């Protein structure tokens, strides 16, 4: 203030700069400012390590949350912190959190209310834990009631994410039960299952033509997309005489199990087995699963089995990022998409990697080959550190000079448009960390057909 006052009285630049001790004064101020910035960064880093989802929002957004005693300030940042939760459901005069609202109409209530006590990072950690335990409990209940309920009524009663998970668990069980019946001599078991699935699909299409509200319609829509794929798989088994659950045609499918031993939802594909993240997905739509999607899923899950990343490559609009996001929804995990550019430095990338490792989330880096080559060489060593920790089965590891937690569901994926202007060729040591999968042309006719079918059109094939 003193410097600015003196400058106002004498605006001549040469005379102002020549004042005795002025240079030392400005250098001292600059040093103090740098120190303040460093202290602030360290403070925010500590807060982020206590609730790692804070890594997904900017410093300014985090300061606006920390600088307010009003718990509802968190609402405007919810979509960046959780997969598809637009806001928290506050109860008891904003002294507790009772549930979550999705971006659409859907909402769900926690099994028990989380009290808003202490610092924001403490009660937000409890909110995250309660979300996961509530989703797990609701899934178990829905699974139990599936067998003794009319399917359409059961769908309307439960949350969309729960309906998808539970129906896929039951589908997996029904298929493996059909295989065991075939082994016992019941040769038509798979044909019976195919007829049953076709009947279920017809019921859903009939229901979607009725008078439904927007939430019910969206739920039906999404389930039909998943069910069509399930039916097509069984039709192919009947056609190709697949008679055993050890055959590759079945092993290569994304299969869902409720593991009684661990009391958790497990997802298996080929040699890989993954734990569900129990993230609340709201009423997020799902992709139509085509043979291209299936192949991409298989490559990505096998990469994760060996603690590697996945690298879908191909022209714009072929569904590279969307396929990664869709697989993360099936796994019950949040997927953070980052658009890469020349502005990303190794500090920013390190911060993102640290956040993903501590939350167990997936990171999808769009147009990864736009990052400068100097930054990519540092990124390579950062990823190698995380992959080594995963290989070693570590629960904590040293990253960027700090000891941080490691959640084993973490995954790193990069998408690239090869041959475009301003793209960098990835260094070989970085390429080796990602399993490549090429995505050229989406099967638009099949996608149109299933989308029309999910809206209730019977003659979807000719229309597509």
Secondary structure, DSSP 4 states (H G I P E B T S, - for coil): -HHHHHHHH---HHHHHTSTTHHHHHHHHHHHHHHHHHHHHHHHHHHHHHSGGGGGS-HHHHHHHHT-S-GGGGGGGHHHHSSSEEEEEEETTTTEEEEEEESSS-EEEEEEEEE--S-HHHHHHHHHHHHHHHHHHHHHHHHHHHTTS-HHHHHHHS-HHHHHHHHHHHHHHHHHHHHHHHHTT-TTHHHHHHHHHHHHHHHHHHHHTS---HHHHHHHHHHHHHHHHHHHHHHHHHHHT---TTSHHHHTS-EEEEETTTTEEEEEETTEEEE------TT-------HHHHHHHHHHHHHHHTT-EEEEE-STTS-HHHHHHHHHHHTT--EEEEE--TT--HHHHHHHHHHHHHHT-EEEEETGGGS-HHHHHHHHHHHHHHHHHHHTT-SEEEETTEEEE--TT-EEEE-B-TT-TTPPPPPHHHHTTEEEEE-----HHHHHHHHHHHTT-TTHHHH-
